[in-house]
Amino acid sequence: MIKGFSLIIVSVLFLLSAAQNGEYNHHTAVEMAKAAFSSYCPNNKLDGLKCGKNCDALTGYTFIIQQTQQICPIQSVSYSTFIKPETKRIVVSFRGTSNIVQLLNELALSAGVNFNLCPNVHGAKALFYFNAAYIKIRDGLKSHIQYLKRMRPDYDVYFTGHSLGGALATLASLDLTCNGILPKKQVHLWTFGSPRVGDITLANAVIHHVGEHWRITHNKDTVVHVPPCKMNAFGKCTAEGSKIVDAFLGAFNYGWHLWPEVHYLPGFTHYRICESSEHEHCANQYTLPSTSVADHKGYFGTDSKCE
């Protein structure tokens, strides 16, 4: 009976997710990817959108501000904001991992911690590093978004990011909707090569609170396979996990992805949409040893190098 009830809950969440997401738009994905990768560029390159290929899909946008918060002397988190009056969009782009030390910290600090930023989200866990990094920029981000929305109340807000940036965009979109700062119907989440941000409870919370959400993956991208998912005795991702595997991996064995996932093949001309999380027809068809770091570095012809 419990297993049957769980299947009903998953089916309802799938139908709600499909209904609120609407139809996938490849052109919007390219635009959001360019915005995501533009956040790797410094302030002076974004002013006037002089960031080469990272900005070539941002015609009509105006750069507003870039905010950076130090975690320690050689690690920081950053986001940049843009507006496009023609389509009434505010874009919040979070920068991805900036150096090897930051990457190693993300991997080392990948245990789950309680996500306590939403009073109506109970029992959710987020990756320690992502949660701590988001809290560093949270107050400034909230104030900035509230200011932009006061000036442009009819604009939708698009949260985007690549890699670490995708994780931060996920937490930000949930935080600002679940706390009533932004209305659900005006919030859009587009992530590229995002790692698993938290457990299945956190994933369900994002799906429930965020109006539109697309998780984009590229071929054998390594980062989308970390931290480890809940696994059964056969090594497959499962929401319920295995007591044996859980005992071995402990707090590190909790990751669960959002859905739907849009999985692109090399060249970004063909893709498959998987309407459930950890689907074996999308990125999860590959095991971690067979993945590619190169597939993570670039999406839609752009990368973290700023021209």
N, C-alpha and C positions, 0 to 999 in steps of 0.2 A: 504493500500500500504506500509506504514512504517513497519507494523508488518511482512508483507511478505518479505520485503527487509532484515529485521533482521534475519529471518529464513534462507535466502540465505547465509548471512554472516556466521552464525553459522555452516551451512552445509559445506561451503568452509573450515572453520577453522578445522572442524572435519576431512575432507578428507586430508588436509595438515598434521595434527597431526598424523593421522594413517600412512601416507606415509613416513614421516621422522622417525617415531619411529621404524618401522620394527616389528619384532616378539619379543614378551616378552620372556625373558630368566630367569627361576627360579634360576638357579645356579649363574648367575650374581647378582640377587637380594640378595641371601644369602651372597655372597662375599661383596657386598656393605653395607649390614646391619652390618656385622662384622666390617667393616671399620668404619661405623658410630658410633657404640657403643665403639669401641676402643678409640675414642677421649675423652671418659670420664676418661681414664686412664692417670696418670701423665707421664711426660717425661721419667723418669727412667724405667718405665714399658714398654714403647713403644720401647725404644732402645733395639734392639735385639728381639723385639716382645715377651716380657715376660709378656703378659697380659692375660694368660689363655684362657678361652673359647671365649673371645672377639677377640683373634688373631688367633684362630685355622683354620680359612678359609683364612688367609693372607699368605699362603705359597708362597714363591717367591717374596714377597714384601720386600722393604727396607724402614725403617722409615727415613724421612729426617729431619723434624723439627716440633716443636709445638710452636705456637705463642699465647700468652694470652694478652688481653688488659683489664685493669680494667675499669669498669663503675663507681664504687664507692668502698669503702673499702671491702664490702662483696658481690659484684657482678662483674662478669667478663664474657667476651666472648672469645672463644678459637677455634683454628682450628689446625689440624695436617695434614701433607702431607706425602705421600708414593709413591714409584715408583715400577713398576713391568716390568723389561726389556723384559721378555718373551712375554708379551702381549702388550707392549708399552703403558702402562697406567700410568698416574699421577692421584693419588686420593687425593682429598681435602676433609677432614672430619671435619665437624663442631660439636662441643660439644653441647649437649642439656642443658636444665635447670639444674643448679647445686645445688640450695637450695630453700627453701620455700619462702624466701624473693624475690628472682628473679622471681619465679612463680607469686607471688602476684603483683609484678610490671608489669609483662607481661599482666595480666588481667586488672589491673587498667589503664594502658596506652595503651588501645586497640582501641582508636579512629583512624580514617583514616587521614593520612597526605599526601600531594602531594609527589609523587616519582619523584624527579628531577635529578636523576643521569644519565639518558639517554636522550640526546637531541632530539632523534627521537621517543620518547615515550611520548605522550601528554595525560594529563588528568587522569593519573593513580594514585591510592592511595595505600599506604602500611600502615600496622599497625604501629603506632607511635614507640612502643618499638623496634620492629624488625628493622625498618628503622634506628633508632638512634644507635642500637647496631651494625648493619652492618657498618655504617659510622665510628665507632670507629676502626674497623680493616681493613677498605677498603684500605688505602694507603699501609700498610705493605703487605697485601694480593696481591695487584696488582704487586708490585715490586717483590715479591717472585715468583709469577706465570710467570711473564715475564722472570725472570732468569731461571727457570726450562725449559721454552719453548725455550729459546735461546740455551740451552744445549741439548735439545731433541725436535727439531721442528716437528718430525714425531709422537710424542706421543699424544694420545687422553687424555683429561682431564675429570675426573669423579668427580662431586660435589655430596656429600652425607651428610646426617645428620639425626638425630632422634629428634623429638619434636622441640624445639627452633632451634636445629641444622639444621633441614629440612627447616625452614623458612629462615635462613641465607644462606644456600646452594642455595635456590631458588633465592634470591636477588643477590648473587654473580654470579651465572651462567648468569642471565640476564644482569647485569652490565658489565661483561667482554666480552660478545658477542656483545651487542648493541653498545659498545664503540670501537669495532674493535680490542680489545686486543687478543681475541681468535676467530678463525674461527668457524662458526656455526657447521659445519660438524664434528668438533673434540670435541664437548662439549656434555656431558651426565649428566643428573640430575636424581638422585635416592633419594627420600625422604621416611622416615618411621615415621608414626604417626605425620605428620606435621600439625600444625594448619593452618587455612586460613591466608594467608600472606598479601593479599590485595584485591582490588575489581576486577570486571570482566575485566576491562581494563588492569590491571596488569597481570592477568592470561593470557589474549590473547597475551600480549607482550612477556611473557615467551614462550608460545607455538610458536610464530612466530620466535623468535630469537634463541632459544636453540634447538640444533639438535635433541637430544633424551631426553625424560623426562617421568619418571614413578613415580607416587605417590602411595606408598604402604600403605594400611591400614589393621588393624587387628581387626576383629570381631566388638566389641562394644567400641573400643578405644574412650575415652572421648575427648581427645585433638583435634581430627580431626573435632569436632563440634564447636570449638571456633576460633575466635570471631563469633558472629551471622552472618548468611547469610542474604541476602536480602530476605524478606518473603512477600508472598501475604496475603490476608485476611484470608486464610485457614491455615496459619502457614507453608506453603511449600516454599522451596527455589526457588527463581525466579530471573532472571536477571533484571526484570523491577521493582520489589518491589511493595509496597502498600503505598499510601500517608498516610493512617492512621498509619500503622506500622512505616513508616519512621519518622513521626512526634513524635511518642512515643520514638523510640530508637535513633533518630538523627544520630550523627556522628559515633555511634557504630554499626550501621546497614549497613554494606557494604561488608562483607567478601564473597569471592568467590574462590572456589578451582580450581586448574589445573586439566586437564584430559589428558590422560586416567588415571583412578584409577584402581589399582589391589587390590581387597579386599579378604583377606585371612580369612578362617574359623579357629577356634581353632585347633592347631596341625600343621598348615602351610603345609598341604598336599593337600588341595583343595582351589582353588581361582576362582574368577570371575573377568573378565576385563570389566569395564564400559567405553565406548568410549565417554561419555559426562559427564560434570561436575554435581555434586550434584545429581547423579542418584539414584533413589529409590531402585535399586537392589544391591547397594553397601553400604557403611557406612551410607549413608543418609536414609536408611530404618529405622534407629533407631533415637529416639528423645533423646535429651540431658539427661533427667532424667533417662533414661533406660541404659545409657552407663556405662562403667567400666574403672576405673583407672588402674586396674590390666592388662587389655588388652593393655594399653599404655606402660607399663613398660618393656615388653619383646617382641622381634621380632626374630623369627627363632632360639629360644633356647638361646638367649643371653640377657643381660640387662646392666644397667649402673654400676653394681658392678664390680670393677676391681680386679681380683684375684692376 
